[in-house]
Amino acid sequence: MKNNMKKISFFSLFILVLAGSSFCSLNKTNSTGTAIDVSTNTQIDLSKFSKAYFAGGCFWCEEAVFESVIGVSEVISGYSGGHTSNPSYEEVGGEQTGHAESIEVYYDPAIVTYSNLVKVYLASIDPTQVQGQGPDHGDSYRSLIFYQNEAEKNMAEKQIAELTASKKYGRPIAVQVVSFEKFWKAEDYHQNYVRLHPTQAYVMHESIPRLKRTQAAVSELIKADRKM
């Protein structure tokens, strides 16, 4: 499904009950490099956290997944991996920028390791799907792990090699491990999309099921108040 098809809101035939979840406590990032914890209305200084970058299909889905991970303070939806500056959603969806829908993860390495973030990422996607995830197809939906140093590269490649050796999948792993260059924040209306639009058709039928599958697969890494 192309970008513009995915993001259209439909009148839902179902009512989604998010039992046991607390999406309302997700943070809201402002332009000063801090995040506002909307549950306490207090600021969080993001500069003290490490950052990690992934692309795995729809950034709505991946943002929701990583927001639920222990040790993660904030996740931003955006674009990375391409050759243009300040890309817009429409430009990225037009497959002319080289960018993929991506996420920027702010995390505390004293609580969650980069290796565990890679574990969450690989559990959140179909790592064998080429140029897309689920119903979303195209270069802008490709699966990427962006490394910022050799240690991150080695950890990502190690887990991919282990996944290949496990023969869990009958097809080759399609995830690419590439050097990180630049992350561009997506438009404001894409941020915290799953929390703000829980009954939107795509969210109900793609984002929430992916979130549940991932949380079940890596339950030990999920915040107790975010488990679904």
N, C-alpha and C positions, 0 to 999 in steps of 0.2 A: 504494500500500500504506500503510495507516495505521501510526502510530508503534508501537503495541503489536505489530503484526504484524512489523515490521522487526526489532525487537530480540530476538525469540525465537530461542534457539539450537536448531539442528537437528543430528541425527547426520549428519555429512557422508559422502558417498559417495566423496569424493576426498581426496587428501592434497596440500596445497599446499606446494611447495618454494619458498622465498623466496631463490632463488639470487642471490648478489651483493649482497644488501641487508643493511643493518646496523641494523635497527629497534631492536636491543637498546641502542643508544646514545642513544635518545630520553630527554629529560629528564622529571623528575617534580617538579611544583610543590607546594610546601608552603604553609602558611598565613601565612608570615612575609614574603611578597613576594620570595622567592628560589626558584630552581629547583635541583634536585639533578641533576647530570649523572651518570646511573647507570653510565656507562662508566668514570668516574674517581672517582666518589663525592665530587665537589667541588661547592661551592655556586656558583651564578651569581646575581649581583645583578640582578634584572629591572628595577630602577628606572632603570638607565642606558639602557634601550632605548626606542625609540618603539613605539607600539601602533597597530594597524589592525584594523578590524572588517568582517567579511563574513558573509553568509548565503547558502548555496547548496545547499539540500537537506540530506541527512544530514550532521550535524557530524562523525561518524566519518570520512567520506570527506574532507571539507575539512581536518580536522586533519592527517590523514596526508599530504595533498598539501603543505600549507604547512610541515610539519616537514622536508620534503626540500629546501626552497628555501635557496639560499646566502644567508647574512646573517640568517636567522631563527633565533632562539635557543630560543623556546618558543611553543607554541600551546595554547590552552585552549578546550575545548568548553563552550558555554553557551547562553544565551538573550538575545535583544535585539529591540527594535522594537515591544514591546507596551506595555500600560498597567497591568500588575500588578507588585507587588513580590515578590521571592523566589519566583518561579514554580518549580514542580516539573515533572519530565518528564511526569508524567501530566496535569497541568493544561495544559501547552503542547500536548501531543498531543490534548487534548480540544477544541482550537481555540477556547478561550474567553478567552485571555489577550492575544491579538494578537502574542505573541512568535513569533519564528522561531528554529529551531535555528541557532546562530551560532558564530563562532570569534573569539577574541582573539589577535592575532598580535603577538609581541614581536620586533622586528627592529632591525638596525643600519642606519640610513639612509646611513652612510658606505660600506656594502657593497652594499645593495640598496635601490633607490628605491621610493617609494610607487607610482609609475607602473608599475614592474615587478611589484609585488604585484598590482595591478589586472590586469595582463596575465596573470599566473598564474591569478588568479581566473576571468577570462573563458574561459581555456583549459580550466578544470577542470569547467565546467558546460555544459549546453545553454542558451545565453542566450535562446533563444526559447520555452522551456517555461514556461507560465504556472502559477503556484501549485504548483510541485513540481519535482522532478528525478528522472528515471528512473521507477522504480516507486513513488516516494514522492510522494503528492499531498496537498494541503491548504495552508492559510494558513501553517502552521508550517514548511513547506518552501519558501516563496517565496524568490526570489533578490534579495538586497539588498546594495548597497554603502553602508556607513555612513560618511559624511564627518564629520570633526571641525573642518574649517575650509574656507574658500573655495578654497584651493589644491587640497586633496584633491577637493573637489566638481568643480572645473574639470578636473582630470586624469581623473577617472572619466567625466565627461560627454564629454570629448574622445575617449576610447577607444571609448565606446559609439557616438558619432557616426561615427567612422572605421569601426567594424565594420558599422554600418548602410550607410554609403556603399559599402563593399566588395561588398555584395550576396552575401556568402558564404552567407547563409541565405535561404531563401525566405519566411521569416516575420518579423514585427517582433521587435525585441529587447524582451524582457520584464523585464529587470533594472531594478530601481528604485534610484535614488540618493537616499538620505534622510539627514537629519541624525542623528548619533549622540546618544543620550541616556544610556543606562545598559546595562551588560553584567552579566548574572547568571551566575556559574559554575554549570555543570551538576554533577550528582551525581558523586562520585568514580568510580563504576563506568563512566562514559562516557569518562573521560580515557584517552588512549593506547589506545583500544579496538582499533584495527587491529593494533597491535604485540602486544597481549596476547592477542588472540583471532584469529590468522591463519587458522584453519580453521573459524571460524564461517561458516555458510552465506551470510549476507548479505555479510560481509566478502569471502569468496572470489569471489562472483559480481557484486558491485557496487563495493565499496570498492577492491579491488586492481585491477580493470580500469580504473576511473576514474583511479587513481594512475598506472598505466602510460600511459594515453592522455595525461594532462597532462604527464608527464615527457617523453614523445616530442615534444610540441608546443612545449615551452619548455625543451629540453634544456640550453641555455646557462645557465639559471638554477638548475640542480639540482646539489646537492652530489654530488661524485664517488662517495662511499661510500654514497649513498642511491639511486643509479640502479638501476632494476630491469630 
